[in-house]
Amino acid sequence: MDNEKGHNRPGHDGLFKLFLREPATARDFLAAHLPQDIRARVRLDTLKLEPGSFVDQKLRELHSDVLYSVETAEGDAGYIYCLVEHQSTADRMMAWRMMRYSMAVMDSHLKKGNETLPVVVPLLFYQGTVRPYPYSTDWIDCFDSPALAREVYSRPWPLVDVSVMEDSDLQSHRRMALLELVQRDIRHRDAASLLRDAVQLIRLAGNTREQVEAVLCYIIYNGMNSGMPRESITPFLYELAGEIPEYKELIMGTIAQQLEEDGIQQGIQQGIQQGIQQGIEQGIEQGIEQGIEQGIEQGIQQGIQQGIEQGIEQGIEQGIQQGIEQGIEQERLVAQRKLLETAYALLDNGVSLDVVIKSTGLSRETLEQPRH
């Protein structure tokens, strides 16, 4: 065996790729083995070897692959994917694997910036001991129910497009009608009218309480906050609570939260504005005083100029900071008082003390104190 020293023994993978990576050999191979109708649709003179492998890592001892790009007769991009099966026993699921690998090639094509899928022609090179090849090369036959699979995967998949759904169709969908209505109209309708239609379905459709509460909150927070004047939200919610009394607690809690958010936001804005105004006024006064003092010491002209500039800057900063703090504190107290009034109103409307505490964040001790 001395004549074999210094020579590598090619394995199945190496031998396969040695031949098919040579362009002229690959063209002969494809000219001989591609189906006639496909061969007529591709230009083998444009055949180009592409880098990479699409075989699963754990199967690379059993399978080798070579990928070529090729132009179609119409000038479109296409690929021919050749896979060789090294194992002596054929793989029953090989047709499915070929489909997966072909889809991986398509995905790689899209990731390069292309906007449409290429046609990938799979071709299996088999050398097993069982002859001829014992399994179907149609991936549909890999399913438990090939007839159903062919029916499902040979036509466009079903589409539920709520954007074009008519009210008459929607209402016949029973417990799904509420979800479909809200998803169809949340971006395109006034939230108040949408809620009224939703209330009609709530009374008829038989949805669970959890589903209804989720829909009400979804419309209130996503619809009203984006398209309804804030001053109109609370009166409308009071009206809504009367129409569906079984969900009154949920709606009243939403009102309390809405009022609390409004009060805090208004207080912050007013505090900032008042703080800025007071800060500017105080800053100007302090700047003038400091400017005069420094001007006397360093020289009237230079001192006044420098003093005013430095004083105004420092005064404005200090004044703004003090003003903001004072304004926020004042408005926080106002908001707290309004929140307490709202809590009392909720209690007067029959809302339980625990719900009011949870909705407003006020303590039990505060709410149980005598009212002033």
Secondary structure as GFF3:
##gff-version 3
##sequence-region A 1 372
A	DSSP	three_ten_helix	2	4	.	.	.	ID=ss1
A	DSSP	alpha_helix	12	20	.	.	.	ID=ss2
A	DSSP	alpha_helix	23	33	.	.	.	ID=ss3
A	DSSP	alpha_helix	36	39	.	.	.	ID=ss4
A	DSSP	beta_strand	42	50	.	.	.	ID=ss5
A	DSSP	three_ten_helix	57	59	.	.	.	ID=ss6
A	DSSP	beta_strand	63	72	.	.	.	ID=ss7
A	DSSP	beta_strand	77	85	.	.	.	ID=ss8
A	DSSP	alpha_helix	94	111	.	.	.	ID=ss9
A	DSSP	beta_strand	119	126	.	.	.	ID=ss10
A	DSSP	three_ten_helix	139	142	.	.	.	ID=ss11
A	DSSP	alpha_helix	146	153	.	.	.	ID=ss12
A	DSSP	three_ten_helix	162	164	.	.	.	ID=ss13
A	DSSP	alpha_helix	167	171	.	.	.	ID=ss14
A	DSSP	three_ten_helix	174	176	.	.	.	ID=ss15
A	DSSP	alpha_helix	177	185	.	.	.	ID=ss16
A	DSSP	alpha_helix	191	205	.	.	.	ID=ss17
A	DSSP	alpha_helix	209	219	.	.	.	ID=ss18
A	DSSP	pi_helix	220	224	.	.	.	ID=ss19
A	DSSP	alpha_helix	225	227	.	.	.	ID=ss20
A	DSSP	alpha_helix	230	243	.	.	.	ID=ss21
A	DSSP	three_ten_helix	245	247	.	.	.	ID=ss22
A	DSSP	alpha_helix	248	298	.	.	.	ID=ss23
A	DSSP	alpha_helix	300	348	.	.	.	ID=ss24
A	DSSP	alpha_helix	353	360	.	.	.	ID=ss25
A	DSSP	alpha_helix	364	368	.	.	.	ID=ss26
###
